[in-house]
């Protein structure tokens, strides 16, 4: 048998596998869209309980993933994103319960009117339908996305990275069992449990069944989805995030915020990648913050003005590429800027529209920063690490969008709905 025939048969089998999943999700979506809030909430609470009950099994599955990732040379920071603990599983369960306690967006009336002919028009929220989520090595995404899609009346197809396969399956199994026990279709949550890359390409073609794709991960993954999918995409973005220390600043606030933004969890998209410091603050703040960063194991890549202040020891000279890079690591670019205007210009040039922060005691500069910085989330005197659905009170998030259409920032329940106009009359016809 020729190589071409084998390749075609493999592709055909993969397409059949994906199309079957999509058909099942489509069928489930019409049922879950009509489910009441009480049913959906019961399923969420049961799923949360099952996560906690099955903690040992989930941790065992996760240990297999972590071991395999370490053996294949995955960076320690990325392994941290993969690793689960009993506490993290409890947090996932609490997030599901919090989603259950949120207002159900489905059926919410957004607008209504009665026309002169007596015809009534109502604009209401409805589920999107079938949502595909393609993500990397973060098993909590399986839980977060399932919770939000279930509560918003959608079905979800989950395709996680191969590094988290066993963890994702253990979590998805708990959620599917909860759906079945509450009388809802378990296919409202389907995990693609095979890791062949070509299956993603097949998913891109399933626009007859899937209503929207949401990629969560690095730049390569996101670009692959947005450039090749035949299905509409809500683009989530990489996070090249900045913190700017203004002329007037509180030293304690500034140090705590900068350290938290960089080192609290450097592998995530809302971690700071570049620290900008005004000329007026540089002389007093840079020696303190650079010393503290080095003590936390951070590699500093500094502009010439910064090096002139802190010295050449234990720092590297920054290049243009450093200002463009999302490190997801204990690496930080540091740059001195003239003032808030130059800081804003730098951020709007190099930022990815994710999360940007200013530390200042100037109301004028804070307002200027808030209005002129082009980002989904803008912070004044607090850390960028708060860009998160759970921290925003959404229970969870299905991703953090840095696009400007339909959804921007952490996406919770409202962003997983569309609209429908319901028009009621009594025999009216157009003349």
N, C-alpha and C positions, 0 to 999 in steps of 0.2 A: 504493500500500500504506500502511495507516495506521501511525502511530507505535506503537500498542499491539501490532499484529501483528509489526512489526519487533523490538520489545523481547522479545516472547514467543519468537520464533525465535532471537534471540541467546541468551536464557537457556537455551533447549532445547539449543542447540549447546554452550554452556558446560557444561551438566550432563552431556551425553554425553561430552565431553572428560574431565571430572573422574572420572566413573564408570568410564570405560575405564582410567584410571590406577589407580584404587582396585582394580579387578578384577585387574589385572596384579600389583599389590603383594600382594594376598591370595593369589593363586596362588603367587607367589614365597615368601611367608612359610611355607607348609607345607613347602617344600623346605629353606629355610635353617634352619628350626627343627630339622631332623634332621641337619644337617651336623656333622661332627666338628670338634674343636678344631684339628686339623692343617690341615684344608681352610680353615677360617676364617682361621687365622693366615697361611697362605700368601697368601690374597687380600689381607689387610691389608698384608703386607710388599711384595707386588707393587704395590699401590696407592701405598704410600709411595714406592717407587722411581719410579713413573710421575710422581708429583708433581714430584720433583726433576728427572727427565729432561725434563719439559715445562714447566720453570720459565719459559722465555722466552715460550711461548704463553700461560701463565697471566698473566704480567705484562702482556702485550700486551692481553689481555682486560680485565684490571683497570684499565689505563690508560684504556680507553674508558669504563669505569664512573666512574672518578675525574673524568675530564674532563667527563662529562655531569653529575655531581653538582655540580661547581663552577659550571658554567654555569647550573644551576637554583637556585642560592642555598642549597645545603645547608651547614650550619654547619661551620667548619673542624674542630671537635672530632669531628663525626660523619664527616667525610671521612677523618679519621685512622683511625676504626674500619673504614672501607671499604678503605683503601689496603693493598696487599700489597707486600712486598719479598722479595728472594731469601731473606733470613734468616728472614722469617716463614713462607715456604713450607717451608724446611728444618725449622722448628719444628713445622709441621703434620705433616710426614712423620715426624719423630721421635716425635710424639704417637701416630701410627698404629702405629709399631713398638712403642711402649711398651704400647699396648692389646693388641697381639698377645702380648706377654710376660706379661700378667696371667692369673690363674687364670680359667678358663671357669666362669661361674656356672651354666650350664645343666646340669641333672641332679644338682646338689648336693643331698644328703640333709639335710634340716633336722631331721627327727624321725622316729622309727619306734617301733612297738610290736607285740606279738603279743597278741591278745585271748584270753581263757580258752577260746574255742571253736577256737583254732588259727589264726584269720584274722590275716594280717599286714597292717598299715597303714603306709605310708611316705609322708611329706610331702616333696616335692621341688620344686626350682625349675624353671620352664619359661618360655619366652619370652612376652612380652605378646602378640605377633602382628604387627599392622601399626600403626606409630606415625607419626602426622603431626606434623611440626614446622613451625610458622609463625614466621618470624623476620624481622629487619630487615637493615640494611646491614652485615653482618659475614660475609664469605665463608668465614672459617675455621670457621663453624658448619656449613657443608656437610661439611667434612672431619671435624670432631669427632663430629657426629651419625651420620654414615655408619659411622665406625669403631666406635662404641659399639653401635649397633644390629646391625651385622654380627656382632661378637664375642658378643653376647648372643642371637643367633639370631632377630632380628626383621627385618622389612622396614620401610623408611622412605620416606615421601613428604615431600619437602622443598619448602616454599614460601617462598623468600626475598624480600626487598624488591626492588622494581624497580631500585633504585640499584646492586645487585650482580649483576644478571642475567647479564652476560657472564662475570664471574668465577666465579659459581656453576656455570654450565654447563661451563666449562673444567675445574673441579675434579671435578664429578660425572662427566664423560666419562672422566677418568682412573680413577676408582673403578669405574665400570661395565665398562670394558675389563679391569681386573684381575679382576673377578668372572667375566667371560666366559672369560678365559684359564685360570682355575682350575676351570672346570666348575661354577660356582655361578650361579644365575639373576641376570642383570644387573638384573632388575627388583626385586631386593632393595633397590636404591637408585634412586628415581625423583625427578627434579626437575621440578616444574611450571614449564615454560619459557615461560609466558605471564603477562602482568602485570595482566590485567583484575581489578579489585577484586571483581567479582561471583563470580569463581571461588572465592574464599575462602568466601563464603556457601554455595556449592554443596558445598564440602568439608565444611562443618559438618553436612550432612545425611547423610553417607555412613556411618552407624553399622553398616550391614550388612557393611561391608568394613574399616573402620578401628576399631581397638580403643581408642586413646587419642590425644588431641591435646596437644601441648606448645607453648605460645606462648613466644617469647623476644623481648623488646623492651620498648618503653615502655608506660606505663600505658594509653594508648588501645588499643594492640594487645591487650594482655592482657585488658582489660575486654571488648573486642569478642568475643574467643574464649570467655571464661568465661560471658558472658551470652547468647550466641547459639548455641553449639554444641550439637547433639544427641548428640555423642560425649563420653564422659567426658574431663575435662581435668585434667592435672597443672599447676597454676598456678605459673609462675615469677614472681618479683616484682621490682618496681622497688626500687632500693637507696637509701633515705634513711638513710645510714650515719653514725654518730657516733664520735668519739674523745673520751674524757673524761680530763682530766689531774687526778689526785687530789691530796689535801693533801701526801702524801709522794711525791715523784717524782724520777726521775733526769733532770736538765735535758737532757743530751745525748740520752738515749733518747727523751724526750718530743718534742724538736724534730725529730729524724730521723724518728720514726714519723709525726708530724703532717704533715710535708712530703711524705713518701712517700705517705701515704694520700690527699693532695689533689692533688699535682702530677705524680706519676709517670705517670699516665694518667687524666686527669680525666673522660674521656668514658664510662667503664665503670661498671657497677652497683655494684662494691665500693669505689669511691672515696668518701672522706669528704665529707659535705655540711655537717655542723655540728661545730664544735669546742666542747666544753664544758670549762670550767676552774673548779676549785673556788676559793672566795674566798681560801683560804689560799695558793694557788699563783698567783693572778691577778696580783698586783703584780710578781712577779719574772718570770713566764713570758710574760705577754701582750705586753709591749713587744718581747721577743725574737722570738716566733713571728709576730707581726703584721708586723714589719719584714721577716723572712725570706719570708713569704708575698707581701708586696707586691713584693719583689725578683724573685719568680718570676712576676709578672704576675697575681696573684690579687686579685680584687675582694672586699673585706671588708664584710660586712653585720653590724654589731655591736649588741649590747644597750647600754643607757645606762651600765651599770657598766663595760663594756669601753671605751666611748668616754671615760669619765672617767679611765681609766688611760692609754690610748694617744693620746688627743687626737682632734680632729675631722678633722684633715688626712688625706686619702686614704682615708677610710672612709665608709661609708654607714650610716644607722640601720636596724636590722633591723625587719621587721614580722612579724606572726604567719605570714604566707604564706611567709616565708623559712625558717621552721623546718619547714614541711611539704613543701618543694620538693626534688626530685631534680634538681639543676642539669645534671649531665653536662657541666660547664664549669668554667672557672677562677673560680668564685664560691664563697665560703665564708661561712656564717653562724657567728658567734662569740657565745657566751653565758657569762656568769659564773653559776655555781650555788653554793648554799651548801655542799653536801657530796655524798658519793656517793649518799645517799638521794635528793636532789633530781635528781641526774644520772640515776639509774635511772628516776625518775618521768617526767622529760622524754623519755627514750629510749622508754619504753613508750607514751607518748602520741603522739609524732610519728614514731617509727621504723616501718619497713615489715617488720620481722622478718627482715632480711637479715643484716647483719654489724655488730657493735658492739664497740668496744675501750675498755679502761681502761689507763692508764699509772700504775702505783702501785708503791710498795715495801711496802705494807701487805698482809700475807697475809689479814687479816680482811676488808678492803675488796675485795680480789680475789675472795675466796670469795663475798661478798655479791653482787658484780656478776655472777659466773658463774651463781649460782643464781636471781637475780631478774630479770635482763634477758631479755625474751621475744624471742629471735632464733634463727635457724638456726645462726649461727656467732658465738661470743663469744670475744674475744681479750684476753689479758693480756700487756701489754708487747710487742706486735707489731702490725703494720699490717693493716688490713682488706683490703688489696690481695691477700692470700693466699687469699681465698675464690675458689677456682678448681680445677676438677677436675685439671688438670695439676699444680698446686702441691700438691694433696692426695695425689698419687700414683695418681690414677685414669686417667692417660693423657690424658684429655680429660673433658669434661662435656657432657651433653645440655641442661643448663640448671641454674639455681640456684633451687630451690624454697623459698618461704617459707611454704608451707602446712604443715599438721600431719598430713595423712593420707598413708600409704604412703611418701612420699619427702620429705625435708627437707634443705636445703643443696645443695651440688654433687652432681648426680646422675650416678653412674657406672654400671658394669655391674649391680650388685645391684638397683638401682632400676628397671631395665628388664626385670625378671622378675616373674612371678606365681608362684603355687604350684599344684600338682596333688597330690591324694591318690591313691595307687595302692594298691588293696586286692586282696590275693591270698588265695585260699582253696582248699579241696578239697571243694567240694560243700556248703558251709555254707548253710543257709537260716534265715531269722528266724522264730521261733515266737511 
